[in-house]
């Protein structure tokens, strides 16, 4: 399983091609990273001394040496706007529950129809997106008999979040050329990526070693028990499908009705990469745009050339937007962000690309800010920092910076546009924390698990849903023939009916059913 951020070589802080593999791991300094980047060596995740940071929300663990005290917590809901909110404690380390604990924050929209069916847990993905914040926008049509509960997974939102450096430093990092054309740009990107990881270690400490999806799935089982549900009923999107699939692997006997929409890759097959989904979605947009006289060209290829031409122009001359600049990297992020919205977002995407080509980059910059969780005041939401922290901990890759360079070349063959402009994935190769334990996810013994894939999904290519449904022992594939990221919730009446019928009446969809 390869996340969007790819990784590293085992055990060594800095590995020269001719070096042996018996050296003890040592902390890599910023100077070593700089020299290594210039020399072209294979840099591994640089081990650092553990920093004992009292992360916001970390407290003394509940005594007893097991989960008894955690399971005895009383969930106290209180009003928070139109919803109800609560928080509970979970072990920082499930192997040592009494040592330290972290906070899990939840929001609930109570059932409005009888008979009540229990709790439907929801997660919007990420990794790092707020499940608590997702509750207010979640479409409950047909699901009114459930309490809808979203929680911020550990390391995110209000649940003991990962913290790194500040907004100004994050802006400077994002302004770098993420697809370097010269050795100087490559070295700067490697140095900055290393510094980013170090800042997360310095501000978050031991928390970085305990935010894996396995631990999040264990949190979810704790929440299930605290809310009194005999089995888990769950709907997860994107990375939320990994949480659900991991839960089914760990707790098949507790798995109730699970719907996994916009499935991620849970296999070891890297034949299909995320950039392929973005290239497909951009091509579909370009075909539509050409037929609409959108101002970017009269054919699909002309529209694509106009967009990549904009990217290349910004590489040479970023566009001023008040006191900021729209760089090539931010423009790529902005276009990618708009593709999440499917056909509904296509007119806006055309408008802001045309505007940028005419010298007004505000629209693309706002789209990039949304994707990067950047607030108007220059601060960043926890999603931006939690995403790499969780992704790198979950990654099972064992390669370094040079492999990221080689992989980038392969990505460009598979996805000529986004495979190129997304650039090399140095993040995990330079991350300061080793990967966590990995699972072979099968979910043997679980009830039927509905897996939904969209044929035009930009962020999670459809092939990943096919693979997840096949790998899960009880997987049921549902196909949405449509655009955008995620399918349930207003895009297709057919999809919505199948999901509601399963969650409410336990009617399992026919495996392989297709909806438009």
Wavefront OBJ file of the C-alpha trace (Angstrom):
o trace
v 0.000 0.000 0.000
v 1.572 3.277 -1.121
v 0.150 6.530 0.247
v 0.328 9.847 -1.538
v 3.571 10.479 0.351
v 6.113 7.744 -0.313
v 8.984 6.507 1.768
v 12.328 5.293 2.649
v 15.169 2.816 3.328
v 15.352 0.776 6.548
v 17.447 1.727 9.568
v 19.918 4.282 8.251
v 19.751 8.022 8.681
v 21.851 8.786 5.612
v 22.789 5.993 3.209
v 25.365 6.414 0.483
v 24.967 3.976 -2.385
v 28.155 2.097 -1.441
v 27.498 2.047 2.312
v 26.726 -1.179 4.126
v 23.480 -1.821 6.018
v 24.989 -2.642 9.406
v 25.447 0.884 10.691
v 23.487 1.969 13.745
v 20.822 4.610 13.114
v 21.932 8.118 13.989
v 20.146 11.407 14.004
v 20.701 13.278 10.764
v 21.506 16.949 11.027
v 20.171 19.570 8.654
v 23.711 19.939 7.271
v 23.924 16.194 6.578
v 20.620 16.361 4.754
v 21.836 19.317 2.698
v 25.099 17.565 1.773
v 23.252 14.330 1.028
v 20.778 16.109 -1.219
v 23.549 17.739 -3.194
v 25.576 14.513 -3.426
v 22.565 12.484 -4.563
v 22.516 9.858 -1.820
v 19.544 7.804 -0.665
v 18.315 9.528 2.456
v 16.262 7.452 4.869
v 13.861 8.688 7.523
v 16.328 10.447 9.828
v 15.892 9.101 13.385
v 15.760 11.825 16.006
v 15.907 11.820 19.754
v 12.395 11.467 21.166
v 11.071 14.844 22.225
v 8.790 14.641 25.250
v 6.302 17.315 24.260
v 3.106 17.672 26.281
v 0.832 17.832 23.245
v -2.429 19.678 23.687
v -4.877 17.090 25.056
v -2.328 14.586 26.419
v -3.022 13.769 30.058
v -2.221 11.081 32.596
v -3.612 7.699 31.624
v -6.488 6.046 33.444
v -5.245 3.442 35.920
v -5.687 -0.300 35.990
v -3.358 -1.466 33.249
v -6.182 -2.306 30.831
v -9.193 -0.655 29.198
v -11.581 -1.095 32.131
v -11.327 2.497 33.330
v -11.647 3.851 29.786
v -14.778 1.774 29.178
v -16.265 3.067 32.437
v -16.256 6.703 31.228
v -19.609 8.436 31.087
v -20.120 10.379 27.858
v -21.462 13.816 28.759
v -23.073 15.495 25.766
v -23.567 19.247 25.764
v -25.024 21.676 23.237
v -22.637 23.049 20.586
v -24.654 25.051 18.091
v -27.305 22.819 16.545
v -25.415 19.678 17.554
v -24.267 17.968 20.736
v -20.585 17.589 21.580
v -18.559 15.478 23.979
v -15.033 14.275 24.566
v -13.556 11.155 26.129
v -10.098 9.790 26.816
v -8.330 6.997 24.967
v -4.921 5.443 25.680
v -2.052 7.126 23.892
v -0.491 3.652 23.662
v -2.877 0.699 23.795
v 0.034 -1.488 24.916
v 0.383 0.687 28.045
v -3.054 2.222 28.701
v -2.274 3.628 32.146
v 0.745 5.691 31.036
v -0.783 8.567 29.100
v -4.109 9.336 27.447
v -5.281 11.571 24.648
v -8.560 13.312 23.950
v -11.146 12.198 21.385
v -13.666 14.898 20.469
v -17.091 14.001 19.041
v -20.208 15.680 17.688
v -23.667 14.132 17.475
v -26.852 14.866 15.579
v -29.504 12.866 17.472
v -32.008 10.683 15.661
v -35.223 12.471 14.693
v -37.371 9.451 13.831
v -38.434 6.305 15.657
v -37.573 3.590 16.209
v -33.978 4.623 16.899
v -31.495 2.290 15.194
v -28.394 3.277 17.175
v -25.290 5.196 16.133
v -24.034 5.767 12.613
v -20.384 6.778 12.833
v -19.123 8.858 9.894
v -15.683 9.952 8.695
v -14.882 12.308 5.764
v -11.356 11.045 5.055
v -8.049 12.869 4.844
v -6.243 11.493 6.660
v -6.690 14.375 9.034
v -10.130 15.747 8.151
v -12.486 16.556 11.012
v -15.257 14.040 11.550
v -16.695 16.313 14.196
v -17.036 19.139 11.696
v -18.472 16.777 9.100
v -21.650 16.075 11.078
v -23.295 19.427 10.390
v -22.981 19.072 6.592
v -23.711 15.345 6.343
v -26.923 14.579 4.430
v -29.115 12.499 6.759
v -31.973 11.967 4.310
v -33.289 8.470 4.926
v -31.017 8.008 7.944
v -33.066 9.953 10.492
v -33.409 6.895 12.762
v -29.691 7.033 13.526
v -27.721 9.247 15.844
v -25.095 10.619 13.454
v -21.726 10.787 15.227
v -18.484 12.116 13.832
v -15.220 12.241 15.745
v -11.868 13.869 15.139
v -9.420 10.956 14.846
v -6.377 11.108 17.099
v -3.882 13.691 15.896
v -6.532 15.833 14.203
v -8.907 18.699 14.957
v -9.777 18.831 18.640
v -8.485 15.311 19.372
v -4.933 15.996 20.577
v -3.784 17.360 17.207
v -0.415 17.091 15.503
v 1.339 20.447 15.604
v 4.240 21.642 13.486
v 5.711 25.056 12.739
v 3.643 28.197 12.171
v 1.743 29.713 9.283
v 4.549 31.822 7.824
v 6.902 28.830 7.665
v 4.139 26.674 6.167
v 3.469 29.290 3.485
v 7.163 29.380 2.600
v 7.202 25.580 2.351
v 4.162 25.526 0.075
v 5.618 28.239 -2.166
v 8.567 26.021 -3.090
v 8.652 24.285 -6.459
v 7.246 20.822 -5.691
v 8.331 19.537 -9.124
v 11.960 20.717 -9.186
v 13.573 21.378 -12.559
v 17.126 21.962 -11.293
v 19.420 20.469 -8.675
v 19.184 23.726 -6.730
v 15.393 23.472 -6.567
v 15.620 19.788 -5.650
v 18.048 20.495 -2.810
v 15.857 23.285 -1.442
v 12.809 21.002 -1.532
v 14.638 18.193 0.273
v 15.977 20.567 2.926
v 12.565 22.136 3.469
v 10.818 18.767 3.646
v 13.300 17.612 6.263
v 12.800 20.816 8.264
v 9.029 20.388 8.118
v 9.240 16.893 9.591
v 11.615 18.085 12.290
v 9.199 20.853 13.269
v 6.402 18.311 13.689
v 8.649 16.187 15.902
v 9.617 19.216 17.979
v 6.023 20.354 18.479
v 4.266 16.991 18.762
v 6.846 14.607 20.220
v 5.716 11.089 21.106
v 2.239 11.727 19.693
v 3.667 11.170 16.198
v 4.268 7.499 17.014
v 0.666 6.859 18.089
v -1.635 8.190 15.351
v -1.761 5.139 13.088
v -4.968 3.919 11.480
v -4.756 0.778 13.617
v -4.919 2.938 16.754
v -7.742 5.012 15.254
v -9.704 1.812 14.581
v -9.187 0.808 18.215
v -10.451 4.252 19.248
v -13.528 3.677 17.115
v -14.234 0.410 18.915
v -13.856 2.203 22.245
v -16.350 4.868 21.124
v -18.750 2.183 19.907
v -18.785 0.580 23.325
v -19.084 3.881 25.184
v -22.146 4.800 23.111
v -23.754 1.434 23.762
v -23.787 -0.107 20.284
v -23.475 -3.895 20.038
v -21.854 -3.634 16.600
v -20.376 -0.804 14.533
v -22.482 0.921 11.881
v -20.205 3.136 9.826
v -19.937 5.213 6.665
v -16.481 6.404 5.672
v -15.241 8.319 2.649
v -11.779 8.178 1.071
v -9.231 7.604 3.872
v -12.283 6.827 6.001
v -12.554 3.609 3.949
v -9.143 2.600 5.286
v -10.379 3.181 8.836
v -13.436 1.029 8.160
v -11.496 -1.764 6.445
v -8.925 -1.765 9.250
v -11.731 -1.992 11.808
v -13.181 -5.014 9.998
v -9.770 -6.692 10.096
v -9.242 -6.016 13.804
v -12.824 -6.490 15.014
v -14.752 -8.649 12.519
v -17.044 -9.882 15.285
v -18.027 -6.278 16.100
v -18.511 -5.212 12.491
v -22.091 -4.318 11.631
v -23.162 -2.474 8.482
v -20.158 -0.776 6.889
v -20.264 1.438 3.784
v -16.878 2.454 2.359
v -17.214 5.164 -0.299
v -14.329 6.293 -2.571
v -12.117 3.406 -1.572
v -8.390 3.867 -1.068
v -5.710 1.339 -1.926
v -5.366 -1.397 0.715
v -3.275 -3.676 -1.509
v 0.448 -3.901 -2.219
v -0.121 -3.199 -5.918
v 1.152 0.206 -7.070
v 0.014 -0.192 -10.674
v -2.660 2.471 -10.154
v -1.551 5.730 -8.542
v -3.559 8.700 -7.328
v -2.228 11.003 -10.056
v -3.902 8.766 -12.657
v -7.276 9.646 -11.146
v -6.508 13.356 -11.337
v -5.346 13.043 -14.951
v -8.550 11.201 -15.840
v -10.721 13.801 -14.108
v -8.850 16.689 -15.736
v -9.260 15.053 -19.136
v -13.001 14.667 -18.562
v -13.186 18.323 -17.581
v -11.207 19.306 -20.678
v -13.614 17.430 -22.972
v -16.573 19.209 -21.384
v -14.808 22.572 -21.434
v -13.993 22.332 -25.129
v -17.626 21.643 -25.916
v -18.804 24.612 -23.843
v -16.641 27.294 -25.490
v -15.143 27.832 -22.042
v -12.326 30.090 -23.220
v -9.512 27.545 -22.889
v -9.636 25.956 -26.348
v -11.870 24.222 -28.847
v -10.550 20.673 -28.323
v -9.715 18.547 -25.304
v -5.994 18.758 -26.050
v -6.098 22.532 -26.454
v -7.729 22.865 -23.025
v -5.121 20.598 -21.437
v -2.337 22.545 -23.149
v -3.790 25.812 -21.843
v -3.765 24.495 -18.284
v -0.262 23.014 -18.403
v 0.903 26.153 -20.188
v -0.361 28.162 -17.227
v 1.524 25.875 -14.846
v 4.740 26.301 -16.829
v 4.345 30.082 -17.031
v 3.885 30.299 -13.265
v 7.036 28.243 -12.750
v 9.004 30.995 -14.426
v 6.970 33.960 -13.153
v 4.594 33.511 -10.169
v 1.529 35.727 -10.223
v 1.135 38.414 -7.558
v -2.103 38.197 -5.560
v -2.084 41.149 -3.148
v 0.670 40.355 -0.612
v 1.019 36.747 -1.765
v 1.940 34.927 -4.971
v 0.328 32.168 -6.981
v 3.179 29.769 -7.694
v 3.143 26.800 -10.010
v 2.772 24.427 -7.067
v -0.180 26.339 -5.626
v -1.862 26.532 -9.044
v -1.539 22.754 -9.438
v -3.073 22.308 -5.988
v -5.879 24.722 -6.863
v -6.820 22.871 -10.038
v -6.640 19.521 -8.240
v -8.852 20.876 -5.462
v -11.586 21.860 -7.916
v -11.671 18.361 -9.410
v -12.988 16.987 -6.098
v -16.298 18.696 -6.806
v -17.057 16.798 -10.005
v -19.194 18.277 -12.774
v -20.766 20.839 -10.429
v -17.359 22.486 -10.014
v -16.358 22.473 -13.674
v -17.775 25.916 -14.597
v -15.933 27.498 -11.651
v -12.717 25.706 -12.550
v -12.915 27.036 -16.095
v -13.570 30.560 -14.825
v -10.642 30.683 -12.406
v -8.187 29.144 -14.876
v -9.189 31.692 -17.524
v -8.790 34.438 -14.915
v -5.311 33.234 -13.962
v -4.267 33.160 -17.617
v -5.419 36.783 -17.762
v -3.391 37.802 -14.720
v -5.873 37.271 -11.860
v -4.761 34.341 -9.694
v -7.095 34.958 -6.746
v -9.511 32.126 -7.570
v -6.854 29.452 -7.949
v -5.097 30.661 -4.813
v -8.328 30.415 -2.804
v -8.877 26.889 -4.132
v -5.353 25.922 -3.102
v -5.872 27.455 0.342
v -8.997 25.372 0.797
v -7.152 22.188 -0.139
v -4.241 23.073 2.152
v -6.534 23.980 5.080
v -5.147 27.529 5.107
v -7.233 30.043 7.019
v -7.733 33.666 5.981
v -5.471 34.854 8.810
v -2.518 32.829 7.535
v -2.794 29.975 10.030
v -3.410 26.394 8.979
v -5.897 23.813 10.174
v -4.641 20.574 11.646
v -5.470 18.660 8.439
v -2.352 19.999 6.718
v -0.074 18.700 9.475
v -1.951 15.502 10.327
v -2.070 14.309 6.721
v 1.655 13.535 6.324
v 1.997 12.442 9.951
v -0.664 9.742 9.616
v 0.220 8.818 6.022
v 3.884 8.269 6.810
v 3.153 6.265 9.952
v 0.827 4.022 7.931
v 3.191 3.629 5.008
v 4.941 0.321 4.480
v 7.378 1.537 1.832
v 11.072 0.988 2.525
v 12.806 3.287 0.094
v 14.434 6.685 0.262
v 14.879 9.955 -1.557
v 16.582 8.497 -4.616
v 13.745 6.038 -4.995
v 11.301 8.936 -4.768
v 13.152 10.493 -7.707
v 12.921 7.245 -9.681
v 9.291 6.785 -8.722
v 8.525 10.288 -9.936
v 9.800 9.355 -13.379
v 7.547 6.282 -13.385
v 4.587 8.362 -12.197
v 4.988 10.694 -15.154
v 4.676 7.734 -17.503
v 1.408 6.712 -15.826
v 0.008 10.228 -15.396
v 1.761 12.750 -17.676
v 0.147 15.838 -16.120
v -0.326 15.394 -12.380
v 2.325 12.682 -12.212
v 4.722 15.422 -13.310
v 3.449 18.445 -11.427
v 2.803 16.694 -8.089
v 6.554 16.121 -8.002
v 8.655 13.589 -6.086
v 7.259 12.317 -2.782
v 10.093 13.157 -0.399
v 7.838 13.562 2.655
v 7.972 10.089 4.172
v 11.577 9.463 3.159
v 12.514 12.318 5.493
v 9.863 11.812 8.154
v 11.319 11.540 11.694
v 9.193 8.545 12.783
v 9.459 4.929 11.664
v 6.399 3.246 10.110
v 3.921 1.447 12.361
v 2.806 -2.170 12.106
v 0.992 -2.975 8.865
v -1.975 -5.312 8.372
v -2.975 -7.629 5.566
v -6.584 -6.456 5.495
v -9.130 -9.146 4.678
v -11.909 -8.703 7.242
v -12.552 -12.443 7.479
v -15.718 -13.083 9.471
v -17.201 -9.603 9.020
v -20.708 -8.957 7.740
v -21.095 -7.744 4.123
v -19.059 -4.574 3.554
v -20.348 -2.264 0.805
v -17.493 -0.709 -1.197
v -18.369 2.163 -3.559
v -16.167 3.428 -6.368
v -16.715 6.243 -8.859
v -15.490 5.752 -12.404
v -14.442 9.416 -12.622
v -13.124 9.821 -9.075
v -10.099 12.113 -9.114
v -8.505 11.302 -5.746
v -9.251 7.577 -5.377
v -9.185 5.910 -8.801
v -12.027 3.478 -9.434
v -9.644 0.513 -9.701
v -8.930 0.887 -5.974
v -12.577 0.213 -5.108
v -12.550 -2.884 -7.306
v -9.401 -4.093 -5.538
v -10.744 -3.352 -2.037
v -14.022 -5.157 -2.668
v -12.096 -8.136 -4.019
v -9.601 -8.259 -1.147
v -12.201 -7.941 1.625
v -13.626 -11.369 2.369
v -17.188 -10.004 2.428
v -16.750 -7.038 0.081
v -19.660 -5.974 -2.142
v -18.769 -3.663 -5.051
v -21.100 -0.826 -6.025
v -20.063 1.298 -9.021
v -21.025 4.933 -9.561
v -20.591 6.000 -13.165
v -19.860 9.642 -12.455
v -17.368 12.355 -11.592
v -15.974 13.757 -8.360
v -14.696 12.330 -5.122
v -17.245 10.227 -3.238
v -20.653 9.082 -4.425
v -23.199 8.916 -1.582
v -25.089 12.067 -0.663
v -26.976 13.636 -3.541
v -24.952 12.714 -6.633
v -26.921 9.611 -7.593
v -30.403 8.607 -6.446
v -29.480 5.020 -7.226
v -26.417 5.091 -4.953
v -28.317 6.892 -2.193
v -31.134 4.338 -2.261
v -28.764 1.366 -2.129
v -26.846 2.825 0.818
v -29.928 3.841 2.817
v -31.594 0.475 2.214
v -28.513 -1.293 3.516
v -27.946 0.898 6.564
v -31.619 1.033 7.574
v -33.140 -2.239 6.362
v -30.041 -4.451 5.993
v -30.723 -5.009 2.291
v -27.320 -5.911 0.846
v -26.782 -4.533 -2.689
v -26.092 -6.980 -5.477
v -22.347 -7.346 -5.903
v -21.283 -5.499 -9.053
v -24.361 -3.284 -9.351
v -23.786 -0.086 -11.367
v -25.462 3.310 -10.904
v -25.311 6.472 -13.007
l 1 2 3 4 5 6 7 8 9 10 11 12 13 14 15 16 17 18 19 20 21 22 23 24 25 26 27 28 29 30 31 32 33 34 35 36 37 38 39 40 41 42 43 44 45 46 47 48 49 50 51 52 53 54 55 56 57 58 59 60 61 62 63 64 65 66 67 68 69 70 71 72 73 74 75 76 77 78 79 80 81 82 83 84 85 86 87 88 89 90 91 92 93 94 95 96 97 98 99 100 101 102 103 104 105 106 107 108 109 110 111 112 113 114 115 116 117 118 119 120 121 122 123 124 125 126 127 128 129 130 131 132 133 134 135 136 137 138 139 140 141 142 143 144 145 146 147 148 149 150 151 152 153 154 155 156 157 158 159 160 161 162 163 164 165 166 167 168 169 170 171 172 173 174 175 176 177 178 179 180 181 182 183 184 185 186 187 188 189 190 191 192 193 194 195 196 197 198 199 200 201 202 203 204 205 206 207 208 209 210 211 212 213 214 215 216 217 218 219 220 221 222 223 224 225 226 227 228 229 230 231 232 233 234 235 236 237 238 239 240 241 242 243 244 245 246 247 248 249 250 251 252 253 254 255 256 257 258 259 260 261 262 263 264 265 266 267 268 269 270 271 272 273 274 275 276 277 278 279 280 281 282 283 284 285 286 287 288 289 290 291 292 293 294 295 296 297 298 299 300 301 302 303 304 305 306 307 308 309 310 311 312 313 314 315 316 317 318 319 320 321 322 323 324 325 326 327 328 329 330 331 332 333 334 335 336 337 338 339 340 341 342 343 344 345 346 347 348 349 350 351 352 353 354 355 356 357 358 359 360 361 362 363 364 365 366 367 368 369 370 371 372 373 374 375 376 377 378 379 380 381 382 383 384 385 386 387 388 389 390 391 392 393 394 395 396 397 398 399 400 401 402 403 404 405 406 407 408 409 410 411 412 413 414 415 416 417 418 419 420 421 422 423 424 425 426 427 428 429 430 431 432 433 434 435 436 437 438 439 440 441 442 443 444 445 446 447 448 449 450 451 452 453 454 455 456 457 458 459 460 461 462 463 464 465 466 467 468 469 470 471 472 473 474 475 476 477 478 479 480 481 482 483 484 485 486 487 488 489 490 491 492 493 494 495 496 497 498 499 500 501 502 503 504 505 506 507 508 509 510 511 512 513 514 515 516
